């Protein structure tokens, strides 16, 4: 990966982290250091590289070894200060909207959720405790929506596929979209991007608004399978590969 163009920027959230109490911001600042900060930095860099063909986390980290992200407090909320961030994530100095959404989704899931759930009531040593923890993650991410008829289809598969397989996955997504179904994938390229792209076109044909393209991933694989730009709901779960 060749040396790249970089940019420094200050970014504010739009969504669940727009309004926070002073205590919550303090928790974010405390948790946003050490090993947790290192993990968030890696995920943030992967998200900022959305759309690239690089699927090697080590290559990305080496190319942007001077990249840094800091969590700062502002009135009733937080903002992120980015240093030496990939310039391709910005247009005319403004971060692309989908990238900004996913960046703060990563902050929510990795930092905010950890600070909120590191309490005695969470028991990660039992199956029931892990399930409860995942439930809180999904609820905090606003993924669980009561009172709505379920209409989401999970399309699971890898990113290393042939052109014909990708075209087929896109056709599957198109047929689902024509039937007004939403799509959930692992959020990356390949079989994960194809159904979402097909569904996007079909939803446009049906003049459907409010479509959901839910991407599920984990910190250990997000750098190798950075979210594709169609994802409008990103959720980072812990150890999802072990849970499958």
Secondary structure as UniProt FT lines:
FT   STRAND          6..12
FT   TURN            16..17
FT   HELIX           22..31
FT   HELIX           34..48
FT   TURN            49..51
FT   HELIX           57..63
FT   TURN            64..66
FT   STRAND          68..74
FT   TURN            75..76
FT   STRAND          77..86
FT   HELIX           87..89
FT   STRAND          90..91
FT   TURN            92..93
FT   STRAND          94..95
FT   HELIX           97..106
FT   HELIX           107..112
FT   HELIX           113..117
FT   TURN            120..121
FT   TURN            124..125
FT   HELIX           127..140
FT   TURN            141..142
FT   TURN            146..147
FT   STRAND          152..154
FT   HELIX           163..178
FT   TURN            179..180
FT   STRAND          182..185
FT   HELIX           191..205
FT   TURN            206..207
FT   STRAND          213..217
FT   HELIX           219..222
FT   TURN            223..224
FT   TURN            229..230
FT   STRAND          233..236
FT   TURN            238..239
FT   HELIX           240..243
//
